[in-house]
C-alpha cells in the first residue's frame, strides 16, 4: 500500500497498556499542555485517548472512532466545541448510529475523472465513512482531485494500491457493483437495500470492501471474481449513474434506518346510542329539506344508519356533527334547541 497522505498533526493517540480494558475518549482542545495532562491521567486509568487540536480533526476523529466520550474545548481553530457537537448530533443517523462505519472501505478501481473521485469522497464524508482506497487511479486525475479547493479529509487520507488483491486483503466481505443489465454474472445479484443489511451484519465482525469500477468500463470480470455478491442500482432506461451518485446511494442505504410503524393514537369510537341520536337528527333535517321522499322514510332511515356505522365515527366527531346539524336545523327553521 502506498499512503498518499501521512497522518496530519491535528490529533494524536495515547494508548493505555491493558488492551482488554481499553475504552476510547476523544479530547478536543488546542491547549496542548491541558490536553496532555488529561491524556496522561486517562491513559493511566486504562483508557485509549485520542487528542485533537482543532475542530475539524475532532469531528473526523469522532466520526471514525465513535469514542465512549468526547471532551470538547469551547474555542478551537477551525470552529468551536459547540459547532463540533452540533455536527456530531446531525451525524447521529450515520456513523454514530453505525459504530462500525470505520470498517467499511470504499474501493475505486481504476478511476479516471477527478470530479467523480471528489464526488465519491464527499459522499463518504456526508454519510460518515472515512476509508477510501484507490486501485491504479489515473495519476493526473488523483492529483487534481486531492489538490482541489475544499478537498475533503477523506480524500486527503485516501490510500493508493497497485492491485485489487492488495486493496481488499484485510476484508471479510467484498461487494461489487455493476450498472450493466444484460451482463452475465457468476455471483448473486442483490438490490442496494438487501446488500446493505448483509453488509451491516458483516461489519460487526470485520472489514468490508465496497467496490466501484471505472467510469467507462466498470468492474471487469476479473474484478468481480473477488466479490461475494454484486449490487445493481435499478435505473430507468439505459441511463447509468455516475460514480459519485452510485457511491452516495450505496452508502445512504447502509446508514438508512428502517421506518418504524407509526403508532396511531387510540380514538374513542362513538357508542351505538350516540350514533343513533346522530342518525335520527340527520334523518329529521333531511326530511325537512325534502331529501327524503314520502313513502321512503323507513328505507332512508336504515340507509343512513348503516352509513354512519360504516364510518366508525369517534365520540368527539359525533358531538361535532350534531352541533353542525343543529345549526343547519336552526337555519332552515327547525327546532334548533333540540
N, C-alpha and C positions, 0 to 999 in steps of 0.2 A: 504494500500500500504506500502511496506517495501522498502524504498530507499536503494540501495546498495552503494551509494556514496553521501556524503554530498557535497554541493556546494563548489567548490575549491576557494581558496582565490585569484584567479587570477583576478577576477573582482567583482565590487560591483555596486549597483544601488542607485542613489539618486533621489527620486521621487518628482515631482512638486505637489503642492497642488491641483490644479484645474484639475480634471480628464478630463473634456470636452475639454480643450485646450492643452492636453498633446501631445507632439511630442518627439520622441526619438533621442538622439545624443549619439554616441559612442566616448569616449575619450580613446585612447590607448597611455599611457605614463607611464614609470617606475618611473618618478619623482612624488612621491605621494603628495608632497606639491603643485606642479603646477596643478596636476590632481584635487586635492581637491578644489583649488581656482577656476578653470574653472567650475567644477561641481556645486559649490555653486552659481556662477554667472548665469549659465544657468538654474539652478533649480528655481531661483528667477524670471527668465523670462518665467516660465511656461513650461519648457522642462523636459522630463524624461531623465536622464543622466545615461548611463552605462559606468563605468570606468574599463578598463582592464590594467593590469600592465605588460603583456608580449605579444609577437606577436601571439602565438598560441591561447591564450584565446581571443585576439582581433578578430582573424579570425573567430573562432567559434561563438562568440557573434554576429558578423556582419551577419553571415550566418543564425543564428537562429532568430535574431530580425529584420533584414533588416532596420537599422536606417535611419532617414532622412538625417543624415550627419555623417561623421567619421572624427575625429581629430587624426592624426597619428604622433607619435614621429619618429624621424629618426632612433635612435638606441634604441633597447629594448632587454631584454632577450628573447632568442628563435628566434630572427630574426629582421629584420629592417622594418620600416614602408613601405618602397618601396616594400619589399617582400610580405607584407600583401596585399598591393594594387594590386600587380600582381596576387596574388591568388584570390582576390575578382573579378578581371576582368575575370580571367579564369573560375570563377564560375558564370558568368553573365547569362549563359544559364540554370542554375539550380535554386537554391533557390532565387537568386536575380531576376530572371525572373518570379518566382512564389512566391510573397511576403508572402503567407500563408503557406509556407512549414512547419513552426513550429506547425501547427495544424494537421499535419499528424503523426499518431503514428503507427509504425510497431510493431505488437504484435506476438511474437513467442510463440506458445503453446506447452508446454512440450518438449522443445529441449533437446537433449542428447549429441550431438557432439560438443566439444569446437571449433573445426576448422570451423564448419558451423556457429556457433554463431559469431565467429570472422569475417567470410566472410560476413555475413549479415550486421554487424556493419560497415565494411569497405565500403560496397556498399552504405550504407546510407550516410557515410561521403563523399564519392566521388560525390554523387548526391545532397548534400546539405541538407539532412534531419538529425534531431538530436534526435528525441524522440523514444527510443527503450524500449518496455515493454515486460517482460518475464513472462509467466504464468507457475508456477510449473516447472521450469527448473531442470534438473538433477544437484544437488548441486556441485558435483565434476567437471562436465563439465563447469559450470558457473564460478567457481573459477579459473579453468585453463585458460579459455578464457580471464578473466579480468586481470590475472597476466602475460599473455604472453607478450613478448617483443614487443613494438610498439602497444600495445592495444590502440585503438582509444578513443578519447574523448567521442564519442557516447557510447561505451561500458562501460567506467568508470562511466558514469552518467545514465546508464540503471537502470530501476526500476523493482523489482520483485513483482508479485501479486499472491495471493493464489487461485484466481478463475478468469475465463474469464469475468464473470459478473463485477467484480471489475475493471479489466483492461480496460473495454470499457464503463464504466458508464457515462463518460463525452462526449461521441461521438454521433454525429447526424447520422452518416452513418457508418455501419460496413460491410466490404467487405471481403469475404473468398476466399481462393484459394484451388484448388484441381488439382491433376495430373491424377486421375482415369478417364478413358474414358467411362467405362461401368457402372459407379456408378449412381444410381437413385437419382436425385437431386430434391428437392422441390422448389428451388428458380431458378430464371432466370440465365442462363449461358452466360457469356459475354467474348469477347476477351480482351486482355490487352489494346488495343487501345481504344475500346469502353468504357471500365471501366474507363480508365484514364480521358476521357472527363467528365464523370459523377462525378468522384472524385474531379477534379479541380473545377467544378461548386459548389459542396457542401463545399469545403474548404473556399470559400468566406464567408460563414456564420457560420462555426463552425468546430469542431474537427471530424476527420475521422480516423477510425481504419482499418488497412490492416492486415489481419490475415494469418499466415503461421503455418501449423501443424508440428508435429514431423517428423523426417526423415524416420521413419519406417512406421507409420500408417497415417500420415497426420492429417487433422482435422476430428474429429468424427462427427457423425450425430447430436449429441447434440451441438457441437461447431458450426456447420453450421446453426443450428436453430436460432442463434443470428444474422445471416448475412442477409442483404437486397438483395444481389445478390452474385453470385460466379464467379470467374475468373479462366480460364484454359489457360495455355500457350501451344499452339499447338506444338507437337514434332513428330518426325518420329518414327514409330515402337512403341514398348512398353517401350522405354527408357524414364525415367522421369529425370528432373533436380534435382540437389541437392539444399539444402535450400539457400545457398549463391547465386547461379545462378538465382533462382526464384525471390529472393528479388531484385537483380540487374536489371533484365529485367522489373519487375513491376515498379520500381522507374524510370528507364530510360523512360518508356512510359509516366510517369507523367510529366517529365521535357522536353520531346522532343517537339520541335517546329514544327508546320506544315510547310512543304516546300511551299514556295511561288512560284507561277508560274513564270518562267523566262520571263523577258521582252526582246523579240528579237529585235535587232537593225533593224530599218527600212532601207531597202536597195532599192535604186532606180532601178526599173526594166527598162531594155532597151526598147527604143521606137521601134515601128514597122519598121521605116526606118533603124535603126541600125541593127535590126535582119535581115532585107532583104539584107543589104550590106554584112553581115557576111555569109548569105546563099549563095549569088552569088559567094563570094570569095571561100567558101568551095567547091561549085559545080565546079568551074573552075579548082581548084587544083586537085580534084578527077578525073575530066575528063582527065587532063594531065597525071595523074598517071595510067590511064587505068581502074579505078574502074567503071566508068560509061560506060556501053556498048552502042555501036552505036544503035540508034533507041529507046533507053530508056531514052533519055535526059529529056523529059517533066515529065515523071513519077518520075524519080530520083530527079529532082529539087523539085517537090511537096512533096516528102517524106522528103527531107532534111528540107524544110520549116516547115513542121509540127513538125518534130523532135525538131528543135531549139526553136520553140514556146512552145512546151511542157516543155522544160527545164526551162523556165522562167528565162533566164539569166539576170544578172544585167548589168548596163551600164559599170561598171569597168571591169567585166569579158568579156563583148563583145569586148572591146578595147584590152584586153589581148589576147583573142583568135585570133583576127585579126592580131595582131603582130606576133603570133606564125605561123599562116598560111602564112603570107607574107614571113617569114623566110624560111618556107618549100618550098614555091613557088620559092624563090631565089635559094635554094639549088638544086632544080630539074631542074633549067634552065629557069624559067619563068621570067616574068617582075616583079621583086620584088619591084620596086618603085611605084607600083600602089596604 
